[in-house]
Amino acid sequence: MASKIFEDDQYRNLCSEKTLQSNSQGFFMNFVEHLLNHVGPEWVKTVFGKLSTDQDRIKCVYESNKTKTLLQDFLINVQEVYRQKNASISQKKRLEAELLMEKQDYQGALLLFCQSIIRSAKTGQEKSFDSGVSLSLALWGRSEALLKLGSYSNAIVDVQQALKENLPGSYKAQAFWRMAKCYAALGEESRSKVSFDLTEKLLEGNQEKIEQLNADRLHYQHHSTVTQVITDKGDADQKQLYASNKLTVKMSKSMGRYIVANERIEPDETLLVESPYAACLLPEFFGSHCHHCFTSLKSPFGCPDCASVAFCSLDCKDQAIATYHKHECKYLDLLIGSGMSVLAHTSLRMITQFGLQRCLEIYRNKSKEKIYRLCTNSHLRSPEDFFQRTLMASFLLRCLQKANFFQTGGDNQVSPSRAEYEIGEMLLFNLQVLQFNAHEVYETRYTDNCKPITSRVVFIGVAIYLTASLFNHDCHPALSRHFVGKSIVLTSVRPLNPNEIIPENYGPVFTRQTLAERKRSLSSRYWFDCQCMACQQNWPPIGRGLENVSERLMCPTPGCTQILTLPVPKANNTHCLKCRSVIDVPEKVLHLKRCLEQYRIASDMMKNLQTKEAKEMFCQAINTFYKCFLAPHKETHLSEAQLSKCIAQPRNTIKLQ
């Protein structure tokens, strides 16, 4: 069976290895190779390879005389490695920012204030710098930059946080004064009045200051304006699941679980909006995106203990620290240094986000947990692959031990307890299930005035979604995928009939890759032999034959499956060879010409930022095409791709059916 599925065994093994370690410079795979050389391939195949459960595998590497000594020697060296706070750097960045404020370079100052905040030690911890209040001074400085840039709500948050972090008393009147101006600019008159009145009391009769205050009070009463930056975060971080009532989950032995339409679906219908079961940001975006919700950072807040990550808001910061980050914080650089993949990190996050007790509940009730219903392809996995994943699970388990996840004080005892073995088994399962069910999370970026036509996607993280994972692959996908923060949104881009499978796409699309390229990629990365229509009929890619494919016309008689390839011998009406009904060929050809014209007009609308109108016209034309004709058709597939770009445009309203 495996020989039929895997087009290229060597490439398949490489792909599998990359889901464990993506950085060739990391130390983890060096250890794996060392241990493999020690135990020998025969032991891996005939002893370890005969084990049938993850429980037996995780116990074997810890208890077998072949592996336990080398494994313990490796794991005993796991220790805290992370980017620490630095009060000196924090102070330096703040002073540089203050100089830029004097030069009215508010954007440059904002960046430096943000760096100062991320590097600041806890209040009172480094009293040799700024008397221990570096964080409050950096927040105070940033609030002024935000005020100057018109980001009033963020400025208010910074002032309030600076006060909580022991902003020196001499700043107190100025703090309420600044909040008063921000509230007034936002049009919040009552809060502005309270803040102005409190400021006046705190000025304690200083007439010169009071005159300035009253001038500000009068100015902002008459010139209130709202110039807030609107973000697309919305409720993206809240746990949510919207699934259209047009979806039905089915199951078969050959296809596993998959999703079909239970009634007609039109283009541009939102079929799923789902928060992730677990998600991890790529390390290269730790400094530019929120570690918790994946939104781009504007005025970030840092972790109180490490300088490795940043959060877009106090809410995101508090949620992360209360759950997973307290366990990962001081081991992030070690995890990155190991070279492990973001999938391996996500397997750890699937544990740390829940805490010990909830994880043990999941372990002991596996049959009721949706995550344990997803595909792992364990029956196709080689002994060596299992061995590598088991060693990764043991490394991650050791990090949890040292981080006091098990509330044992993080002692030096490497050999797992019963609860630790159970968590190790869960880690091993996670490493398998993520290989085939994780989604790349990306954000859409634009090079020209938010025009959809100029958009490109940037891979920023990985997530696993319990419902989205049920959609099967097709090289001609019916769905557009985009993300709001780390929540996935799946939207139809072509019509689907009742009982028709609703396919997503796992990467290879027929318009860009040949059949051989797609087969090699899918069999090596996802371990299945694609049998979609594009593969069965060997549809050619654009630029390599698709433009030469003749249009195929469907017989309009309900239930008839006859197909006519254009041009037909007769210029006028013709009879269906199967049901003998009359087909008005000229009328159908006219429909096709109208579709092509609508595709062109919709494309022009996209270029002119008429996104809503472009979407409507694309949907109308695509619908018309599929009522009369069958794929493949170059212009229709290009229009489906353009419709996807319109759907993913920022601030685009998600239509829930």
N, C-alpha and C positions, 0 to 999 in steps of 0.2 A: 504493500500500500504506500509506504513512504517513498519508494522509488518512483512511483507515478506522480506523487505530489511535488517532490523537490526537484526542480529543474537544475539546480546547481548546489550540490552539498557543501562545497567550500564557502560559497557566498552565503548560504543559509547559516552556517556556523559562525561566520563573521558577523552577520546581522544579529544573531542571538547574543553573541558576546558583547556587542555594542549596547544592548539593552541593560547590561550589567555595568560595564565600564566604558565610558565614551572618551575619556582622556588617556591617551597612550602613555603620558608621563606619570600617571598615578602608581602608587605602590601596591594596590590590591592584586592586580593580575600578576605582578611579579611574585607575590606570595603564592598565588594559585599554581603558577608554573613550578615553583619550588616544591610545593607539596605534591603535585602530580608526578614530578620526577622521583620523589621519595617513595611514594606508594606504588607507582608503576601502573601502566594502562590495564594490565591484566587484573589487578585488584579492583580497580574502578569498575571494570566490566563484569567480572565474575562474582565479586562480593558486594560492593556498593550498588552495582547495577541490578542486583537481585532483590533489593529492598523495594517494597511496594507502597509504602506510605511515607508522607512527609515527616511523621512522628519518628519513624525508624531512621530516616535519613539524618535528621538533626541530632538524634541521639548517637548515631554511629560515629560522626566526626568528632564528637566529644569523648566517646568512650572506647573506640577501637584503638588497640595498641599501635596500629599503623599510623594513626593521625593525631591522637590526643596530645602527645608531647609537643610536636611542632605547632599545633593549633594553639595550645595554651601559651607557648613562648611568644607567639604572634599577638595574641589577644591581651596578654599581660601588659603590653606596651601602649595600649590605648589610653590616651590622656587628653586633657583639655588643650585644644589649640583653637584660638579664636582672636579676632581683631579687638584689642582692648581699647578702653577709653583713654584719652590723652588730654589732660587739662591744659598743657602747654600749647598743643596744636589748636585746641578750641579757642583759647584766648587770642592766639596769633590770628586766626581766621576772623574773629570778631573785630579786632582792631583794624584789620585790612578792610573789612566791610564798612566800618565807620568812616574810613577815609573816602571810600567810594560814595557814601551817602553825602558827604560834603561836596563831592564833585557832581552830585545829582545823577550818578550812575546807579539807579535804583535796582535795575535787573541784575547787574553784576554784584551789588551789595547783597541782594536776596540770596544768590547762590552761595556766597561766603558765609552769611548768617546760617544758612541751612547746614553747611559743613561744620560750622562751630557747634550747632545744636547736636548733631549726630555724634561728635567726638567728646562732648561735655560729660564729665563724670557726674555722679549723683550729687545733689546739693549737700554741701557740708563735708564731702569726702576728701577733696583736695583744697584745703584751706590756704595753702601757699599761693594759690592762684585765685585772684578776685575774691579773697576771703571765703572761698567755697561756694560762691553764688554765680559761677560762670554760666550755668544753664539759664538762670533767670535773666541775666544780662543779654545773652544771645537771643532769647525769646523776645525780650523787650526791643532790642534793635531790629529784629525781623518784623515786629509788628509795625514799626514806622515805615519800613520799606514796603510792606504790604498795603499800608494806608496810602502811600504815595502812588502805588500802582493800581489803586482802586479795588483791591481785594479786601473789602471791609469785613466780611464775616470771618475770614481767616485771621485778620488783624485782631479782631475781638478775642478770638480763641487764644491767640498768642499772649495778649495782655493778661487774660484771666489765668493762663497757665504760668506766666511769669510771676504773678502774685502768689500763686500756690507754691512756687519754688523759691519763696523768700526773697522776692525783689526788695532791695533796700527801701526803708521807709521814706527816704527822701524822694522816691519816685512815685509815691502813692497818689498824690494829687494829679500828677501828669498822666498816670495810668487811667484814672476815671475820666479825665479830660479827653484822652485819646479815644476811649470807648464811646464817650458822648458824641464825638465827631463822627465816628463810624456808624453808630446807631442812627444819627441824623441823616447821614448820606444814604443809608438804607431805607429811610422813610419811616423808621420806628420811633415816632415822636415821643411816646410815653417813656420808653427806656432812655431815650436821649435826654429828656428833661430830668429824670431821676439822676442820671450820671452827671449832668451839668450842675445840678443843685448840690450834689455830694462834693463835687470838685470845689465849688465855691466855699463850702464849709471847711474843707481841708486846706484852703489857701489862707485861712485864719486872718482875714482882714488885709491881705497884701493887695492894696488898691491897684497897683500897676498890673498885676497878674489878673485881678478880677476884671479890669477893663478889657484886657485881651480876651478873657473868657467870654464876656458878654458880647464882644464883637464876633467871636466864633459862633456863639449861640444864635445871634441874629443872622449871620451869614448862612449857616447851615439850615436854618428854618426856611429860608427863601431859595436855597439852591440845592435842596436835597435831590439826589440822583442815585440810581442803582446801576452800577457798571460791573456787577459780579461776573466772574468767569463761570460759565455753565459747563459742567462736566457731564460725562455720560455714565457716571457710576450708578446713579439712581439707587435702586434696591438690589444691585447686583450681588452684594455680599450676603443678603438675607437668604436663608435656605428656602428654595422655592422649586416648585414643579408645576408647570402647566403642560398638559398633554391634551391635544385635540381629541374630542370624542369621535373623530373619524378614524382613529387608530385602533387596531386590534393586534394583540400579540398571539402568534401561533408557534407551533413547534413541530419539527419533523426530525427523523433520525439523521438524515443527510445534511440538513441545514441548521439544525439546532433551533434556538429561538429566533424568530424574525417578526417583522411588523408588516401588516398589510392594511390597505384602505378598506373600510367597511362601507364607505359611500364615496361619491365623486369628490375629488380634490382638484381645485383650480390652482393655477400658478399664483404665487405670492400669498399663500396661506401659511401662517405660523403654526407649525405642528408640534413643536416642543420648545419649552424654555426650562432649563434645568440647572440648578446649582450642582457643583461637583461633590462627589462622595469624599474626594481628597484631591488636593492640587499642590504643586510646587513650582515656584518661580525659578527660571534658569539663573545661575549665579552671576552671569554677566549683566543681569538687569537688577541686581540687588540695590544698586545705587540710583536707579532711575524710576523704579516702579515699586508700588506698595507690596511688601512681602506677604500681606494677607489677602488683599482683594485684587491685586495686579493692575490697578489703575496707575496712570502716570503721575509722578510726584510733582506737587506744586510748592507746598510748604510742609515738608515732612517732619515727623517726630521719630526719635530714636528709641532703641531698646535701652533700658536703664543700666544694663550690664555689658553689652557688646556694642561695637561700632560697625558691625557687619551688615546690618539690615536697616531698613527705614519703613515707616508707615505713613499713609496719607492722612490719617486722622487719629485722634485719641481713641476713638471707638475700635478701630482696627488694631491699634497697638494693644489695647487692653484685652481684646479677644484673643489675640495671638499669644500674649504672655500668659494668660490664664489657662491656655490649653497646650499647644504643641511647642511654642518657642522656648518655654522654660526648660524643656528637656533637650532641645537641639542647640540652644544658644552658644554654649561654650565648646561645642564639638563641630561647628559648621566648617571651620577651616580644615579640620581633620578629615571630614567627610569629602570636602572638595579635593583635598590633597590626595585622597585615596584614588582619585580618578573615576569614582563611581558615577554612573549616569543619573540623570534627573529622575528616571524611572525607579532606580534604587532608592533615591531620596524619597520619592513619593511612597514607596512601600513602607519606609520608616514613618512618614507622616500619617499613614493610615493607622498607625499605632499611637503615636504621640498625641494626635488630636483628640483622642477619646479618653486617654488615661487608663491606668491599670485595670480598675474594676470593670469598666465598660468593655474593655477588650476581652477580659476573661468571660464576661457574659456572652459576647459574640462568639467566642471560641466554643463555649459549651452549648450554644444554640445555633450551630452552623446551618442546620437544615431550614431554619426560619429566616436566615439572613440572605438578602438578595445578592450580595457580593459573592456568595459561595455558589451561586447558580451560573456565574459567567464562565466562559470557556478558558481552560488552561492548556489544552492539548497535551496533557500529561502522558497519554498513551503513545505520543509521537516523540517524546523528549528522550534524548540520549543519556546514558549514564554520566558521561562527562559534563553535559549541560546541567544535569541535576546536581552534580558534585560542586560545580562552580557556584551555583545559586545557593546551595547549602552553606558553603563557606561565606558567601556574602551575608546570608541570614545570621550566621554566627558573629560576624564582625558588627553588624547593626545591633544585634542583641547585646554585645559587649558595650557598645556605646550607651545603650539604655541602662545597663547595670551601673556604669560609671556616672551617669547623669542622675542617679538615684530615682529612676523611674519606678523601681520596685520597692522603694522606701526602706532600703536596707543600709543606708548610709554610704552607698557607693564604694563598698569595701573591695579588697583585692581578690575575692573568691571568684574564679573564672567559671568553675563547674556550675551549671545551671540548677536551680531548684525546680520543683514541679511547675510552678507558675511561670518561671522563666523559660522552661522547655516549651510550654504551651504558646508563649509569645513568640518564641523562635520558630515554631511551626507555622504560626500565622504570618510571620515575615517571609518564610519560604513560599507559602501560598501566594502572598502579595506579589512577590517577584515573578511568579509565573503568570498570574492573572493580568498584571499590568502589561506584559509583553504583547498581548493581543487585544486589550480593551482600552488602553489609554488613548486619549486624544491630545494632539498638539494644540496648545492654546496660543492664539496669535492676536495681534492687534492690527487694525488697518491704518496705514499711513498714506498721506497724500503729498504730492510734490507740487500741486498747483491749485491753490484756493479751494481745497476740499472737493475738487471735481472727481466723481467716481471713476472717470475714465483714466485718471492718473494714479489710482490707488495701487498699493502693494501691501502684502501681508508680511509681518515680522513675527517669527516664532519666539515667544517669550516664556513659555512654561508648558507644563504637562498636567493633565487632570484625568480623572476617571469618573464617568457618569453612568449611573446604574440603568437608566432608561435609554439614553443615547447609544449605549453599547449594544443594544438589541437590534439596531438597524444593520442589515447586511450590506455588503459591498456590491457595487455595480460599476463597471468602467464607463457607463453612461448614467451618472447620478441624477436622481430626481430632486435632490435637496441642495439648498445653499446652506453653508454653515458659517456663522460668525459668532463673535463673543462680546458680551457686555461685562467688562471686568473679567471674571473667570466663569461666568455663567454662559452656557452654550445655548444658541438659538438656531433651530433648524426650520427652514422655510422652503416650501415647494417652488420649483422653477419650471415645472412642466406639469400638465394635467395627468391625473391618475384615476383609473376606473375602479369600481368596487372589486374587491378580492385581488387586486394587483399588489404585488410586493412593492413596498416603499423603500427604495435603495438609497444609501448614502454612498460615500466614496472614501476609500482608505489611502488614497494617494495617486495611484496610476489612473489616468483618464485617457480614453481611447483617442481623443483629439490631439493629444500631445505625445503619445508613446505607441510604438508598434505592439502587435500581439506578443511577440517574443519578449520584448522589454517588460511588458506588463506581467506576463506569466512568471518571468524570473523574479521580479520584484515581489509579487504577491506570494509566491510559493516560498520564498526565502524569508520574507518578513512576517507573513501571517500564516504560513503553513497550510494553504489550501489552493486547489486548482480551480480558478475562476471559470464558471460556465455561464456567464451573462451573455446576452444576445450579441454584444459587441465582440466578445471572444469567440462565440460559436460561429459567427458569420465573418469574422476577421475584418471588422471595419477598419479602414486605413486612417491614419492621422491626417491632420491638416498639413498641407505642403508635401504630403507623401501619398497622394491618391484620393483623398476625400472629395476634393473639388471636382473629380471626374466621375464620381458615383452618380448614377441616374436616379431621378426622383421615382419613388415608389408610391403608387396610388392604391388606397384601400377600396374595396367594393363597399358601397354605402348600405347594402342590405344588412340589417341586424343579424348577427350570428354567422355571416359568411366570412370566410378567412382568405378569400382569393385576393391576390395582389397583382396589380398591373404596373409594369415598368414603362416609364415614359422615355421617348415618345412612342405612342401606339401607332400601328400601321395606318389606321383610319384617322383622319383629322377630326371627324365629328363624333357622334355618339357611338358607343360600342357595347357589346353584350358581355356580361361576366361569363367566363368559361365554366364557372362552377354552378352558380344559381340562375344564370341566363337573364338576370335583370339588366335593364338598360342603365349605362353609366354615361353621364353627361361630361365627357372628358374636357371640352372647351371651358365649361363652367369651373371645373376643378383647377384647371391651369390658370384661369383668371384669379381664383382665390390665392393661388401660390404667388402670382405676381403682386397681388395686394399685400401679402405677407412680407415679401421682400422690400416693398416700398415702405411699409410700416417699420420694419427693422431699421431701414436707413434713417427715417425721420426720428425714431426713438434714439438712435445713436447721436444724432445732432442735438437732440434735447439734452442728453447727458453732458455733452460738451458745453452746453449753455447753462448748466446747473439747474435745469428743469427736471429734477430727479423724479418728483411725483408723477409728472406727466409722462416721462420716459417709461417709468414702471408700468403705468396703465397701458401704454401702447405696446410695450413688449409683451405683456400678459395677453392682450387681445390677439396679437399676431401669432404668438406661440400656440394659443388655444386653437386658433383657426387652422394652423398647420396640422396639428395632431388629430383634428376631426377628419381630415381628408388624406393625409400622407403619413408615411412611416419613416423613422430614422433609419440610416443616418442622412443628415442634410447639413452641410457646412454652415450656411447662414443661420439656420435655426440654433445650432449648437453654440455659435458665437454669440447669439442673442441671449441664450440661456446664461452664458458666462457674464454678459453685461448686466443682465437682470440681477444676478448674484451681487455684483458690485453696487448696484442701486440699493439693494436690500440692506447691505452692510454699512451704508453711509451713516456717519454719526448723527444722533438725534432723530434718526428715522423711526417713526412710530411702528411699534410691533403690533400687527393686527392679530388679535386673538379671536378665533372663530367661535 
